Amino acid sequence: MSQSDPRDELVDHLPALRAFAINLTRNSSTADDMVQDTVVKAWSNIEKFQPGTNMRAWLFTILRNTYYSNRRKAKREVADVDGAFTEGLAEKPAHDGRLHLTDFRKAFIQLPDEQRETLILVGASGFSYEEAADMCGVAVGTIKSRANRGRKRLAELMHLDEDEAMELTDKATVAVVTASGPAAF
C-alpha cells in the first residue's frame, strides 16, 4: 500500500479555511490573502505534517497563527494609504547643531572673562554657586549675578527670544545657556 501525498488533501480544505478566515477577519479580501499564506506555509512545511493526523486541524492552526501574527504586526505599523504621514516626516539636518554651536562659541568669547568663567564653572562643569564662589573668592550673590548676566548676554548675542529653544548637540553648551545644571559627560 502506498501512501498518498498530503499535498493532494490541501485543496479539499480550502472552503473551510476561507470560511474560518472570513470569520476571523470580517473581510473577504484579507481572508483570501490569509488562506493563500496558510497554503504556502503548509506546502513549504509539508514534511512537518504527520500522515494519519488531522490535516484540517493542522491547516486551521496555521491559519490561526498567521492571523494573530498579522494582528501583532499591524499594531506596530501605521496605515498611510495616501502617503500623507510619510510626506510630513522630516529629519533635522545634522549640520544645524554644528551651526548653532559655532554661533554659541562666537558669542561666548565676547562675554567678559568673569561671566565666561562663571558660566563654565556652574554650567559646563556642574559646580554649585557656592562652590564657584569659593573658587573665585567672591560672594555667592556675585556668582549668581554673573551667571544671570552672562546668560542674558549670550541670548542677546545669539538673537534668541526667552521662549525660543536652542537646539544644540553639546550638553555642556546647553547647560551653560539654560542653567539646567551640570552637564552629563
N, C-alpha and C positions, 0 to 999 in steps of 0.2 A: 504494500500500500504506500502510495506516495502522498506526501502532504501537499496541500495547496498553498500557494503563495499568499501570505496575509494581505498583501497589497491589493489582491483581487477583491477583498472584502471591504476595502475603504469606500468604494462607490456606493455600496448598499446603505451606508450610514449618513450620507450627505444630507438627505431631507431632515433627519432627526437633528443633526448638528446645526443645520441652518435654523430650525425652529428654536433650538436652545439658545443659539446666538442672538436671535431676534428678541427673545425674552430677556436676555441679559442687557443688550444694548439699546433696545427700543428704536433701532434704526436699521433698515434693511441693507443699506449700503455698507455700513460698518460691520454688520453681521456677516455679509458676504466676504468682506476682507478677512474677518476673523476665521471663518471656515476655511478660506484659502490658506491662511497662515497655519492653521491646525493640520491641514492635509500635507502641507510642505514639511512641517515638523515631524509628522508621523511617518511620512515617506522616507525622510532622511535619517530617521532613527528607528526604522522598522526592525533592526536587529535587537532592539531593547524589548520589543513586544514578545511575550512568551506565548507560543502557539498553544491553543487549548484554553486560554483565558478569555475573558470578555473583551473583545475588540471595541465594542460600543463604549464601555466604561472607560477604556484606555483613551479613546478619542475625546470623550466628554471631559476627562481630566485635563488633557492637553488644551482643549478649548477654554476651559475654566481658568487654567493657569495663565493662558495667553490674555484672557480678558482682564484679570487682576493685574498682570504685569503692565498692560497698556494703561490701566487706570492710574497706577502708581506713576508711570512715566508722564501721563497727561497732567498730573498735579504739579510737576516740575516745569512744565512747558507753558509758554504764553501764546495764545492764539493771536495771530497777526495776519489775518487773511488779506487785507488790503494794503499791508505794509506801512500803516500809519505809525505804529510803535517803532518800527525799525528806522523810519525816516527821522524820528526825534532823537535817536541815540547819537551821542557825540562823545568824544574823548578830548579832554583838555590837553592841548599840546604841552609836552614836557618843557619846551623852551620858555613858556610863560613864567614858571617858577624861577628859572635862572635869570630872566629879565628882572623880575621883582627883587631878587637877591642882589643883582648888580645895582639897581636903584637904591636899595637899602644901604649897601656899602658906601655909595657916593654920598648919601645923606648922613650916614653915621660919622664919617670922617669930618663933616662940617660942624659937628657938635663941639662945644668946649670940652677940654680934657676932663674936667671934674664930672660932667654929665656922662661922657663916654665911659669913664672908669666906673661910675656908679651903676650904669646900665649893664656893664659887663659883669660886675660883682653880683648884683641882685637879680638880674635877668638871665644872662647866659650861664653863669657859674652856680646860681642857685643859693647864694648866701642870703641869710635873713638881713633885714635892715639893720638890726642890732650888730650882727657880725661885720657887716660892711662898714658901719660907723666906727667900730673898734679898729678895723684895719686902716681906715683913712684918718683916724684920730679926730673925728668930728662928732657932733650930736646926731642922734637918730633922726630928728626932725630935718636936719640938713640933708641927710641921705635921701629921705623921702621926698623932699623938695627937689633935689637934683634929679631924681628918677622921674618925677612927675613932669618937670620942665623939659627934660630930655625926650621923654615920650611924646609930649605935645609938639616939640620942635621937629622931631622925626616925622610925625604925621603931617605937619605943615610942609616940610621939605619934599615929602613924597606925594603931596596933594591927596591925602586920604581924609575922608569925612569920618566923623565919630562912629557912625553906624556901618561904615564900609569895612568889609572883611578883607584882610590882606592874606593872599594865598601864597605861602612860602613853603618850600620844601625843607628848609633848615629849621629844626626845632629850637635851636638856640636863638635864632633871629626872631622867631615868633615869641619866645619868652621875653626878649628884650622889648619888643614893640608893645606887647599886650599885657605885660605884668602878670602873666599866667603862672608864675612860679618857676621853679628850677626846670631846666631843660633836661630831658632824659636822653642820655647819650649811650 
